[in-house]
Amino acid sequence: MNRKKTACAQRLNASHVVEAELDHLDWATKQPAQRMLDARYWRRRVLAVKCGFDLTELQVMRLEKILQRLGHPAE
């Protein structure tokens, strides 16, 4: 039971990490492309957030918009 509370608390505390990452990804994907930071790089970063965290509906929608901006439909 203690483990369950700890896992829930970690997800709750990670919410600010997800929001910060989404803010950064949203800003970064609107910038002019650089050779090393192309759409594939940003797509991997977006998908890493999508796979690594439990996301709210709003966060999923933000990720899908970013993926669409990168030129590929959300998966």
C-alpha distance (Angstrom), angle and dihedral (degrees) to the residues before:
residue distance angle dihedral
M1 . . .
N2 3.78 . .
R3 3.81 89.8 .
K4 3.78 90.3 53.6
K5 3.81 92.0 54.0
T6 3.80 91.3 47.1
A7 3.81 93.2 51.3
C8 3.79 91.1 48.7
A9 3.79 91.4 48.2
Q10 3.80 90.9 50.8
R11 3.79 91.9 52.7
L12 3.77 91.0 48.2
N13 3.79 92.2 48.8
A14 3.81 90.7 47.0
S15 3.79 90.9 61.4
H16 3.80 91.3 87.1
V17 3.81 89.2 51.4
V18 3.80 91.0 53.7
E19 3.80 92.0 47.4
A20 3.80 92.0 49.4
E21 3.81 91.1 48.4
L22 3.82 91.8 48.0
D23 3.80 91.0 49.6
H24 3.79 90.5 50.7
L25 3.81 94.0 45.6
D26 3.79 91.5 47.5
W27 3.81 91.1 52.0
A28 3.80 95.6 40.9
T29 3.80 95.6 50.1
K30 3.80 90.1 54.7
Q31 3.82 91.8 57.6
P32 3.81 123.3 91.8
A33 3.80 111.3 -83.4
Q34 3.78 119.2 -101.4
R35 3.77 125.6 -156.6
M36 3.80 95.5 -109.0
L37 3.80 96.0 36.4
D38 3.78 101.9 53.4
A39 3.81 128.6 152.4
R40 3.82 92.3 -84.7
Y41 3.81 90.8 57.5
W42 3.80 92.9 49.9
R43 3.80 92.0 44.0
R44 3.83 89.4 55.4
R45 3.80 90.1 49.7
V46 3.81 91.8 49.7
L47 3.80 93.0 47.4
A48 3.81 90.7 48.1
V49 3.81 89.1 58.7
K50 3.79 90.7 45.5
C51 3.81 92.4 52.1
G52 3.79 98.4 36.9
F53 3.79 102.1 54.1
D54 3.78 141.6 42.1
L55 3.79 101.4 -112.7
T56 3.77 132.8 -157.9
E57 3.80 120.4 -125.5
L58 3.80 90.1 -102.8
Q59 3.80 91.7 51.6
V60 3.81 91.0 49.9
M61 3.81 89.7 51.6
R62 3.82 90.8 50.5
L63 3.81 90.6 50.5
E64 3.80 91.5 49.4
K65 3.81 91.0 52.0
I66 3.79 90.7 51.1
L67 3.81 91.3 49.1
Q68 3.80 90.5 50.0
R69 3.81 90.0 50.6
L70 3.80 87.9 54.6
G71 3.78 89.2 58.9
H72 3.79 101.7 -106.1
P73 3.78 127.6 95.8
A74 3.80 117.7 -111.3
E75 3.79 114.2 -94.3
